Amino acid sequence: MKTPLLLFTLLLSMFYAFVQKQPPVSHGAVFGTKPAAVAVLKASEVEAFMGKKTRISTTIKGKVIRVTKPKGGWFEIDAGNGKIITAHFKEYNVTIPGGLKGLDVIVEGVAEKQFIADDSQHLAGEAKQHGGSTNPKQKLIFEATGLMVE
């Protein structure tokens, strides 16, 4: 009689541990190093601010769309007009909570444009020969050193 009762209690406590919700992320919470809040760009303005540069160090402000991988700090920021900035921490030992989703954050780090060629375009010079686009698609990647919840 003691064994089934003990087993039931153990299973119940394990279930309770998995069901518990994470505490909400508080205003001012910092992950990594605290970002400098000087000359902060809106996430929607980063690409225009970069111009022809492929890489810049900056601090941006935006809304977290989702946390894709808590360990290593992988998340996505809304850049407006349907664009998304994929961000991750430079240091892998940073773990961010899933509760960042929907919150405004200030992130400091390096923004980098990544160029993605069309599947029909094997070499950069073939774009005009095969009717592919002359402008390859761009993806904005952000390598963060610090994040602060606003």
N, C-alpha and C positions, 0 to 999 in steps of 0.2 A: 504494500500500500504506500510505503514511503517513496519508492522509486518513481511511480507515475506522478505523484504529487511534486516531487523534486524536478522531474523532467518538465512538467507543465510550467512550473515556476521559472525554470531556466529559459524555456522557449518564450514565455511571456516577457521576461526582462530583455531578451534579445530583440523581440519585435518592437518593444517600446524604444529601445536605443536607435533602431533604424527609422522609426516614425517621427522622432523628434525633429522639429524644424530648427534651422540655423537662426541664431539671433540676428536681427536686422543690422545692417552696416550703418554705423553712426557717421554723422557729419564730421568732417575733419580727419577721418581714418586715413592713415598713410600706409602704403605698401611699397617696399623698396626704399629709396631715398626720397625725402620730401621735395617736391618740385618747386622751383622758383616761380612765383606768381607774377613775374615781370614780363611784359610783352607777350601775353597769352593770345594765341590765334584761335578763332573758332575752327572747329574741325572742317566745316564746309569751305573755309578760305585757304586751307593749307596748299592744295594743289595749285591754285592761282598764284599764291605767294611764292611757290617754288619756281614758277616760270620754266626756264629751260634747264634748271639745275636738276640733277637726279637724286641728290642727297643733301639734306640740311638738318642741323640741330635746332630744335625748337621746343616750345611748350604749347600744347593744344588743349582746348576745352571742348568736350562733347558728351553725348549721351551713350552709355554702353547698351548695345543692342542685345548681346548675349555673351556669356562666358563659355568659351568652347572647351577649355581645358584648365582647371584650377591650378594644377601643378605646373609651374613654369610661367604662369600668368598669361595665358592665351585668351584674348577677348576681341570683340568687334565693336567699333565706334561708328555711329551714324554720321556720314559726311554730307548729308543732304542730297536731294535730287536722285535718290535711289543708289547712291554710291556708299561703299563701306570701306572703312580703314581697318585692316587686319593688324592687330597689335599683339605683341608679346614682350615679356621682360628679357632684358639682356642677361640677367642672372637667373639661372634655372631654379635656384632654391627659393624663389618667391612664390607663395601660394596665395591666390586670391579667392574670396568666397563667391559662390554663385549668386548671392544676394546683390551683387553690383548691377545686375540687369535692371535697366530702366533708370539708373541714377546718373546724374551729371558728375563728370570727373575732370580733373586737370591732370594731364599726363606730360611728363618731360622725357625727351629722348631724341631719336634720330628718325626723320621721315625719309623714305626712299621710294622712288618710282620703280616699279618692275614692269618691264615691257614683255608682253606676251604676243608672239607671232600667231597669225591665222594658221589653221591646220593645213590649208592649201598652199601656204607660203613656206617652202623649205629653206630658202635662203633669203636674206634681207633684200637682195637685189631683184628677186623674182616677182615682187608685188605688182608691177605694171604689166609684166608679160602674161600673167595668168588671171588678170582681172581682180586680184586681191586688193584689199584696201592699202592705201599708201601710208596710213597711220596705224601702227600696231596698237593693240589694246593696252591700256595702262592699268596697273593695279598699285594701290598705295599701301605700303607696309610701314609699320611704326615699331621701332625697337625701343621699348621704354626702360628708363632707369628708375623712375619713380612715378607714383600715382597717388593722388589725394582726392577723396570724396568731397564734393562741394556741397 
